[in-house]
Amino acid sequence: MPQPQECQTLAEVRSEIDRLDRSLIATISRCQQYVHAAARFKRDAAHVHAHERQRRMIAARRDWADAAGVDPDFVERLFTAVVDHFIQAELAVFAEKNQPEPGGKSISPTSAAGASGRQEEDGS
């Protein structure tokens, strides 16, 4: 992988951008898998939203962006869109796991969270 300043043609630059985009999509896919896994530990929609966790996460991403020389406002908008999308996906998984079982029994959110029914304090 050449450094950007080492690229000899526009085609080479575009090829590297495409490669990075594929890598970003693969990372988003992996993140999505963790979001679906997190739904197992949530007991209600408030824990899915985890507003305090979101606030801290966005603040950290802004700091990381600034340290990397990337516009923090852009990174905040980007991660806000990602988080909003993942929350909707997690709510769908959460709702599905709490559907009544055949025969009318509901799946208990606390039993789905584990034997103790405990969850991290910040909802993440």
HUQUIGI-V10600 format. One record per residue. N is the residue number from 1. SS is DSSP state (H for helix, E for strand, L for the rest). OMEGA is omega in whole degrees, -180 to 180 (NA if undefined). D_LAST is the distance of its C-alpha to the last C-alpha in Angstrom with 2 decimals. Layout:
# HUQUIGI-V10600
[[N/SS/OMEGA/D_LAST] [N/SS/OMEGA/D_LAST]]
This chain:
# HUQUIGI-V10600
[[1/L/179/35.84] [2/L/172/37.88] [3/L/-177/36.61] [4/H/-178/36.85] [5/H/180/40.04] [6/H/-180/41.58] [7/L/-176/41.48] [8/L/-178/45.06] [9/L/175/44.65] [10/H/178/42.53] [11/H/179/42.01] [12/H/177/40.55] [13/H/-178/38.16] [14/H/178/37.10] [15/H/178/36.73] [16/H/177/34.34] [17/H/178/32.30] [18/H/179/32.17] [19/H/178/31.08] [20/H/178/28.23] [21/H/176/27.22] [22/H/179/27.20] [23/H/177/24.98] [24/H/-180/22.50] [25/H/177/22.54] [26/H/178/22.04] [27/H/177/18.97] [28/H/178/17.57] [29/H/179/18.46] [30/H/177/16.63] [31/H/-180/13.41] [32/H/178/14.03] [33/H/178/14.43] [34/H/177/10.98] [35/H/178/9.67] [36/H/178/12.12] [37/H/-179/11.15] [38/H/-179/7.50] [39/H/179/9.50] [40/H/-174/11.22] [41/H/-177/8.74] [42/L/-179/8.38] [43/L/176/11.44] [44/L/-176/12.16] [45/H/179/11.99] [46/H/178/10.64] [47/H/176/7.30] [48/H/-179/7.72] [49/H/177/8.74] [50/L/-173/6.36] [51/H/180/9.43] [52/H/176/9.17] [53/H/178/6.28] [54/H/-179/8.65] [55/H/-180/11.56] [56/H/-179/10.87] [57/H/180/10.14] [58/H/178/13.33] [59/H/178/15.24] [60/H/180/14.69] [61/H/176/15.82] [62/H/179/18.76] [63/H/180/19.71] [64/H/180/19.63] [65/H/-180/21.71] [66/H/180/24.14] [67/H/-179/24.63] [68/H/180/25.35] [69/L/178/27.79] [70/L/-179/25.92] [71/L/-179/25.92] [72/H/178/22.68] [73/H/177/23.31] [74/H/-179/23.55] [75/H/177/20.32] [76/H/179/18.53] [77/H/-180/20.19] [78/H/-178/19.41] [79/H/175/15.66] [80/H/177/15.58] [81/H/179/17.49] [82/H/-179/15.33] [83/H/179/12.07] [84/H/179/14.30] [85/H/-179/15.66] [86/H/177/12.56] [87/H/178/11.37] [88/H/178/14.88] [89/H/-179/14.80] [90/H/177/11.71] [91/H/178/13.47] [92/H/178/16.56] [93/H/180/15.24] [94/H/180/13.79] [95/H/-180/17.23] [96/H/-178/19.12] [97/H/-180/17.78] [98/L/175/18.70] [99/L/176/22.17] [100/E/176/25.03] [101/L/174/26.55] [102/L/-177/30.21] [103/L/174/32.25] [104/L/180/30.08] [105/L/175/27.50] [106/E/174/23.90] [107/L/-178/21.10] [108/L/177/19.32] [109/H/-180/15.57] [110/H/177/15.60] [111/H/177/17.75] [112/H/-179/15.60] [113/H/-179/12.68] [114/L/-176/15.27] [115/L/-178/18.32] [116/L/-177/16.85] [117/L/-177/14.60] [118/L/179/12.14] [119/L/177/8.37] [120/L/-176/6.46] [121/L/-175/7.86] [122/L/177/5.61] [123/L/-179/3.79] [124/L/NA/0.00]]
